């Protein structure tokens, strides 16, 4: 049975760390008719017999996938350049903290919180000796990147307009920004040109999400200037234009995509990256939100048997 369930989960792209619980839930709901000594299957997640089922199913998945079963946090990947060398920043999209009574406080931060230590998220790590007297400027750049990525993620992730496809388009914005940061950190000269293309796509999808949400038709183009000119909000249009004029135009970005332009230095790419973040913030902040979860916290209860499985 688990072979069949796992095959379906694979086809659906279910993350590995979520598969054991989903499989246990399916079996408990649809395969178990009656449990001896328990006449009520409601709230089965809290029952000891479900813990036993989950534990055995989890073992089966671990035996099958090994270390791949480790939870992969859904983080955004940021970029910082220090002394001409690119580094990624693994920015958590949520903050979880264990509370009294076994509760877990889950927060969706829109900015860097005082208790967080973003220097620990930088890869490869930057030594204190390398930082030198410029620690303040470096910390500020890292904080700005974290704040922008979190704001973009929340704005795009809660965008309204499901019937128009806006949420799906907007949800890919952070993915393009993360892909650009990862490419830039690979230390291959051509990767910076490819990273520029992903930065452009993030900006393009930001403005197209806004145009789609406003029910404004736009041509099939990668021209940010042309797309921006279609926006009815003068203030947004002017703010965006001041950023767009400092970014490579459509033709140059496409030439970089096909490696037909000279390689971009890490420092130059970081300038474009910072501008792309700023532009995405401008556009996504203007999206109509279906719901607001910025800085909201939720308290989640763990099943009483969960700690016994750790």
C-alpha positions, 0 to 999 in steps of 0.5 A, spaced: 500 500 500 505 504 501 508 503 495 502 505 491 501 511 496 508 514 495 508 513 487 502 518 487 505 522 492 511 522 487 507 524 481 504 530 485 510 533 487 509 532 494 515 534 498 519 528 502 518 530 509 510 531 508 509 524 505 509 520 511 504 524 515 499 524 509 500 517 508 498 515 515 492 520 515 490 517 508 490 510 512 487 512 518 481 515 514 480 510 509 483 503 511 482 503 518 475 501 519 475 500 527 480 500 532 479 495 538 478 499 545 476 505 541 469 506 539 471 514 536 475 515 530 474 522 531 481 526 533 485 520 531 491 524 530 491 525 538 490 517 539 496 513 541 494 508 536 495 513 530 502 515 533 504 507 532 502 507 525 505 514 523 512 511 527 512 505 522 510 509 516 515 514 517 520 508 518 518 505 511 520 512 508 526 513 512 529 506 509 527 508 502 529 515 502 535 515 507 538 522 508 533 525 503 528 525 508 531 531 512 526 537 512 528 542 507 525 549 510 522 553 505 527 559 505 528 564 500 535 565 497 538 572 498 545 575 495 550 579 498 557 581 495 563 582 500 570 584 498 568 582 490 565 575 492 558 573 492 555 569 498 548 567 499 543 568 505 538 563 507 532 567 509 527 563 513 520 565 511 517 563 517 519 563 525 517 558 529 518 558 537 516 553 542 512 555 547 509 553 554 504 547 554 507 544 547 505 550 543 509 552 537 508 559 535 509 560 528 510 567 525 510 570 518 515 576 519 515 582 514 522 584 516 528 582 520 527 581 527 531 583 533 532 576 536 535 574 529 542 573 527 542 573 519 550 573 519 549 565 521 545 565 514 550 567 510 554 561 505 559 561 505 560 564 512 564 571 512 570 571 518 570 576 523 577 578 520 574 579 513 569 583 515 574 588 518 571 595 520 565 595 515 561 591 519 555 596 520 555 597 512 555 589 511 550 588 516 545 593 513 546 590 506 544 583 509 538 586 513 535 590 507 536 584 503 532 580 508 527 585 509 526 586 501 525 578 500 520 577 506 516 583 504 516 581 496 514 574 499 508 576 503 505 581 498 506 576 492 504 570 496 497 573 499 495 576 492 488 576 490 485 574 483 485 567 483 481 566 477 486 570 473 492 566 475 495 572 479 497 568 485 501 563 481 504 568 477 506 572 483 508 566 487 514 565 482 517 572 483 521 570 489 523 563 486 526 567 480 530 572 485 532 565 489 535 562 483 539 568 481 542 569 487 544 561 487 547 562 480 551 568 482 554 564 488 556 559 483 563 563 481 562 561 474 563 568 469 557 566 465 552 564 471 552 572 472 549 573 465 544 567 467 542 570 474 541 577 470 535 574 466 532 571 472 532 578 476 529 580 469 523 575 470 522 577 477 521 584 475 517 582 469 512 577 473 511 583 478 509 588 473 505 583 469 501 580 476 499 587 477 497 589 470 493 582 470 490 584 477 488 591 474 485 587 468 489 591 464 491 587 457 499 588 455 503 585 449 507 579 449 514 583 451 519 583 456 520 590 455 519 593 463 519 600 460 513 599 456 509 594 461 510 600 466 507 605 462 501 601 462 500 602 469 494 607 471 497 609 478 502 615 477 506 614 483 507 607 482 509 608 475 514 614 477 517 610 482 518 604 478 521 608 472 526 611 476 529 604 478 528 601 471 532 606 467 538 604 472 537 596 469 539 593 463 534 594 457 530 588 454 535 587 448 541 587 453 538 582 458 536 577 452 543 578 449 546 576 456 541 570 456 545 567 450 552 569 453 552 574 447 555 580 452 561 581 456 561 577 463 558 581 469 562 582 475 559 580 482 559 587 484 555 590 478 550 584 478 549 585 486 547 593 484 542 590 479 540 585 484 539 590 489 535 594 484 531 588 482 529 587 489 527 594 490 522 594 483 519 588 486 517 591 492 514 597 489 510 592 484 508 587 489 506 592 495 501 595 490 498 588 489 491 587 492 491 582 498 486 577 499 488 576 506 494 579 510 499 575 514 505 580 515 507 579 522 501 575 524 503 569 529 499 562 529 499 558 535 500 550 533 498 544 538 503 538 537 500 531 538 501 529 545 505 523 542 509 527 538 515 528 542 516 521 543 518 520 536 524 525 536 
